[in-house]
Amino acid sequence: MSSLSNGRLKAPSVSAGITVNVAELVEAFPNYQEPDRVQRDVLELSKSCKTLVPKRGSVDLESGRTELLTLHGTFPMVFRNAQYFTPVQIYITESYPASPPVCYIIPTPGMSLRAGHQSVDETGLVSLPYLQGWSAAHNLVELVGTMSTVFGAQPPLFATPSPSSSTPTKTTKASGASGKQGTLQVVCPNYGRTGTKSLKAALEILGFGPCYHMVSIVESHLKNHPQLWVDGFQGRGLDVNKILDGYKAVVDWPAASFYKEVLQSNPDAKVIMTVRDPDAWWNSMVASIHTKNPVLGGWGIFFLEVLKSDVRLYKHMLRYMKTHTMEEDEAKADYVRHNKEVLAHVGADNGRELLEFSVEQGWGPLCKFLDVSVPDVPFPKVNSREELKIRLNRFNRHGWLLMAATVTVAGASVAAASFFGGKRAGGALAATEALVLTSRFRKALALRRTD
């Protein structure tokens, strides 16, 4: 009796056959030791993960090419709040469930295996504790769930642009470009809440990453970038190449406010304008990052401004993006004006390539414009109003907790000073703590009043 557990697998070479009835498919392989269990587990997985389809599959063993029941397709995982689908082939061993299935991640065109991955080797073979500790009590549904969790934390694949897109396609210098040339290949000079976060995720899947976005400041540059952008807003000079060094793409605010400088420093970059109806854009703004959103003006976030200088600077930077504070008619007019101004500027830029794009269009026009293959994963849709509301509420709670902890620590230090150093020392320390907090409150309140 032949079994995968009795021979070493080589990197798979699979030819998936026509999808058939599962019972008939299992009957076609008389060497399965527990056909009823195989059929039951395959059916359960097909119900819970409809993107995995049972088929006949051929796999190369050292003993030769062997046909096995194969689950072929993709399974979902969540990476950085976006859902992706990972291509996989799961081979059901003839001694299943006594021996585990064998799983391979199969890169699709435009995707490559991530070197040095802790759970996937260079051939795509999956190695997980769940498989290594396999017992007859384990099953396919739990296996796929485990892969989804593990690969959501560390994806096994990354997007690789086609050779034709690995270097910029245009060599025409923008008028007035001078100094060091930037590293950007793609620029999206549009306002936020137009699908820019989804576009960021899509560009990174396609190999145009990392991509700079407002969220990049919060995640990676909160200590220094807000002040650099504030300097630009205040007319003290802005070195966009210094800020965006190492990035292949940029979208969203605050770079959108300096799109001329960004484009001038990156004369070969292609331009993508995310398109959204002004009314829909305004409704999204009010429900998320506009000052009319009561969560954004909550006391918890105010406490973060008081206690953390980097958050205070970040909020100060936001105030220069006037659309965040404008009333509806003024904001929508500014949004339309900005889009027209960008289109006119790019149109006059001597052959600069431009795509007007809605994230609802998906991969097709984006991949065609960037000259890359369409990946075998759904187009990412992230940063919805609901997701952003959850994050803002989390910031609010964090602010309350931080303020409570600060007050508690201050009180404890004053009590300790009073106990060990006498009332005079305790009183002096209390006065110092009060002065520090009062000063921070005043700074935060002054920034809140800044227009």
N, C-alpha and C positions, 0 to 999 in steps of 0.2 A: 504493500500500500504506500503510495506516494504521499508525502506531506511536506508542506513548507517548513514545518518544525524540524524536519529531518535533513534539510539542506540549506545552504546559504543563499540568500537572495542577492542578485545583482541589481544594479539600478534598473528600474522597471522600463519595459518597452511594451506599452499597453495598446491594444486595439479593442476599443469598446464595441460590443455588438449591439444588436437591436434589443430594446427594452422588452422584457417578456413578463408574464405572470410569475410572481415570486415562487409559488408552489411548483410550477412547471420548471422554473429555473433551477431550483434545488434538486428536483428529480433528475435533471440532466447531468448531475454530478454524483454518481453512485458511491463515490469514495467518502462522502461526508459521514462521519461516525454518528452524529446526532442531527439528522436532517430536520426533525421537528423543531429543535431548539434553534437551529440556524434560521429556519423560516420565520419563527416567532420574533427573533431579535431583529432580523432584517425588516420585517413589517413594522415593528415598533419604531425603528429608526426612520423609516420612510415616512411615517406619520408625523414624527416630531421635527424632521428636517427634510422638507420637500425638495430641497436643492441637491440632495444626494439620491441618485437613482441606481437601483440594482440592475446590473447587466452582466453579460458574459465578458470576461476580460482575459486577455492573454498576457502572461508575465514570463520573463526569462529567468529560469533557474540555472544553476550550474549543470544540472542534468538535462537541460533542454527547455524548450518553450512549453509552458503548461497553461491550460485553461482553468480558471477558477471563477467562482462567484465574486464579483467586484462591485463595490459601491463607488460610483463615479460622480463627481460634481464638486460642489463647494459647501462649506459650512460657515455660518456667520460668526463674527467676533466683533468686539467693540474696542477700538483703539483711540485714545484721546477724544472720547465722547462722540466718535463717528463710527458707524457700522460699516464693516468691510466683509467680503466673502473670500475665503481662502480656498484655492483649488486643491483637492485631495483625491487620492485613490486608496480605498481600503480593501485589502484582499482577505477574504474569509478562509482561514486555514482549514484543511480537511479534518483536523482533529478538534476544531472549535466545538465547544467552549473550553476544552481542556487546555488548548494552547491559544495564545492571543492572536487577533488579526494582525496583519502587517500593513502599516500605513506609510504612504509616501506623499509629500507635498510636491506637486507638479507645477513648476512655473509656467505661466502662460506667456505668449509673446509680449515683450516689453517688461517682463518681470524677471528677477533673478533671486536665487537663494542667498540669504544673508550669511556671509562667511563667519565661522566661529560661533554659530548659534548653539546654545546649550542643549537644545532638544531636537535639532535637525542637523544631520550630517551633510557632507558635500553632495551626496547623491539624492538628498531629499528624504531619506529614511527617518521616521519619527521615533524618538526614544524618550519615553516618559516613565516616571515611577508607577503610574497606573498600569502601563503595559508590562513593566519589569516585575511588578508584584501581582500579575494577573492570576485570577482563580476562576473557577466555573461560576462563581457568584457575580462576576463582573459581566457587563453587557455593552452593546454598541452605543446606546443612547448616552450612558455615562462617559464612555470613551470620547465621543464627539464633544460633550459638554466640557470635559477636561481640556481637550485641545483648544476649544474656544477660549477658556479662561487663561491658559498658559500663553497662547499666542496673542491674546489681547494685551498681555503685559509686555511681550517681546515678539513682534511680528517676524515670521520666518522669511518673508519676501520683501523686496523693495523694487520700486519701479526704475527701469533703466531706459532713458530716451534712446531713440533710434540713432544710428551714426550720423544721419543727416541733420539731426537737431542737437548734436553734442556741442556744436559751435554755432555762434550766431550766424544767421543767414544773410544779414545786411552788413555792408561795410561803409555805407555812406555816413559821414560825420554830420551830427546835428550842427546847425548854424550857431556859432558862438561857443562850441564845446572847447574846453581848455583844461589843462592840468591833468591829473591822474584819471584814467578811465575807470568807471565802476565795474562791478562784477555781475550786475543784473542782466538777465536774459528776458525777463517779463516784468512789465510795470502795469499795475491796475490803479490808475489815479482817481478812483471814484470814492465817494463817501461810504461810510459804514452803513450797515443794515440794507445792503443791496446784494447780499449773497457772497460777500468778500471772504468770510470764514470758510464757507464751503469751497470757494475757489482756491483758497490757500491749501486746503486738504487735497483738492484735486491736483493742483500743480505739484505738490510734493509726491503724490502717487506717480505722476508722470515723469518724475526725475528732476523737476525744477525746484528743488528744495535745498536748503531751508528757505522758507518764504516768510518775509517780515510782515507782521500784522499788529494791530494795536495790542492784541493779547500777547505778542512776543515781548512787549515791554514788561507786562505784569509777570510773565513766566521767567524771563531771563535777564532783563535789563532795568529792573526797577530802581537800582541804586544810582545809575548814571544817565540813562537816556532821557528821562523827563526833563532834566535841566538843559540838556543839549537842544531839545526841541523848543523849550521855553526861550532859550537864547535866540533861536531862529525867529520865533514869533515876535520877540522884542527888538528885532533888528540888529542884534549883536553878532550876526554871522552864523552860518550853519554849514558844516562839512558833512554833506549827505554820504559821501564815500566812507567817511570814518564811521558813521552810524550803521550803514548798510554793508560794511565790509564782510565778505564771506557769504552773503545772501545771494541767491540766484533769482529771486522774485520778491516783489513788494506789492502789497495791497492795503486798502483801507487808510484811515487816519493813523497818525498825523502826517504821513508822507503825502497823502492826497492834497494837503494844503500847500505842499512845496513841489508839486508835480513838475513845474518848469525846471527847477534845479535838478531834480532826479533825472529827468529825461536828458537834460544837457550833459550830465555826467555819465550817462549810459546811452550813447548815441546808437548802439546796435540793438537795444532792447525792443522787443515787440510790445505793443500796447493792447490791453484788453479792458474794455469799458463794460462793467456790469450794469445791466439795464433793469430798471424797476419803475413801475407807475408811481408818480409823485404822491398820490393819496395813500397807496399801500406802503410806500416808504415812510411817510409821516406817521401813520398808525403804528408801524413797527418801532419807530423812534420813541414815541410817547410811551409805548408799552415796555421799553427797555432802557435806553441810555440817555433819554432826554430828562432834563431837570424836573419836568412835570411828573415823572415817575416817583411816587412817594417813597418807594423802597430806596432809591438812589439818594434821597435826602434824609434817610433815617438817621436816628441818633447813633446807632451802632457804627455806621460808616463815618459819621462825624467824629466819634471817639478814635477811630483808626487814624483820621487826619491829625487829631490832637497828639496821639502817642507815637506815631510813626512818621518821621520826616519824609521817607520815600513815598508814602501814600499821599502826604500833603502836597508834594511836588507833582505827583501824577494828577491829582485833582486840579492843581493849579494849571497844568498843561491843558487839561480838558477845557478849561474856561476860555482858552483862546480859540477853540473851535466853536464859533458863535452859534452854529446851527443847533448845538445842544441846549441853547437857552432861548432861541427865537420863538415867537408865536407862530401859529400854523401857516398863515399866508406868507409871512416873511421867510420862514424856513423853506417852504416848498419853492418859492421864487428863487432863493439862493441855490437850492439843489438843482433846479433846471438851468440856472445861469452857469453854474460850475460845469455841468455836463456839456453845454454848448461851447463854453470857453475851451474846454479840453479838446473837444472834437475839432474846433477851428485851429487850435494850436498844433495838434498832431497832423491835421490835414495840410498845414503849411510847412511841415517839417521834411520836405524833400524826400518823399518816398517811404516814410516810416510806416511799418505795417500795423494795422489796427483791426481789432475785432470787437464789434458790439455784441455782447453775450448775456444771456439770461441763464442762471443755473438750472432753470426748468428744462433747458434744451439738452442737458446731459453731455455725454462725452463727445458726440459726433462732431459738431462744429469746432469745439475746443481742440480736439486731437488733430483735426484737419489743419487748423490754423498753425498749430505748433509742430506739425509734421511728425507726429508720433503715433504709434499703434494704440488702438482702443484697448484698455486693460480689461481683464475678465473679472471685474468687480463693479458693483453698482456705484453710480456717481454719489459722492458723499453729500449728505445734507445735515449740516451741523449748525449750532448756535441759534436754535429757534428761540422764540420769545420765552417759551417755558423753561428751556435750559438756562437762559440768561437770568431769568427771575430766580431760579434755584441758586445760581452762583451769587447773585446780589444778596439774597436772604442769608446765604452762608457768610458773606462778608459782614453783614449787619450783626449776626450772632457773634462772629469772631470779635467785632468791635466791642460789644457789650461784655464779653468774657474777658477781653484784654483790659478794659477799664476796671472791671471788678477785681481782677488780679492785681492791677496797679495800685488801686486803693487799699487792697488787703495788705500788700507788701509794704506800702508806705506806712500804714497804720502799725504794722508789726515792727518796722524799723524804729518808729517813734517810741513805741512802747518799750522796746529793748533799750533804746538810748536813755529813756527815763529811768528804767530799772537799774541799769548799770552805771549811768553817768550823772544821774541826778535830774531833777526837774528842769534846771536851766538848760542842760544839754538837750534834753528831750524837747523842750520848747523851741530851741534854736533849730533843731532838725525838722520839727513840724513846720516851722515857718519857712524853711528852705524848700521842703517838699511842696508846700502850698504855693510858693512863688514860682517854682518850676512848672507846676500844672497850670497855674493861672497864665503864665507866659505862653504856654502851648495853646491854651484855649483862645487867647487873644489872637495869636497868629492864625489859627484855624478859622476863627470868626472873620478876621480881616480878609482872608482869602475867599471866604464864602461871599463877602460883599463885593469882591473884585469882579468887575464885568469884563 
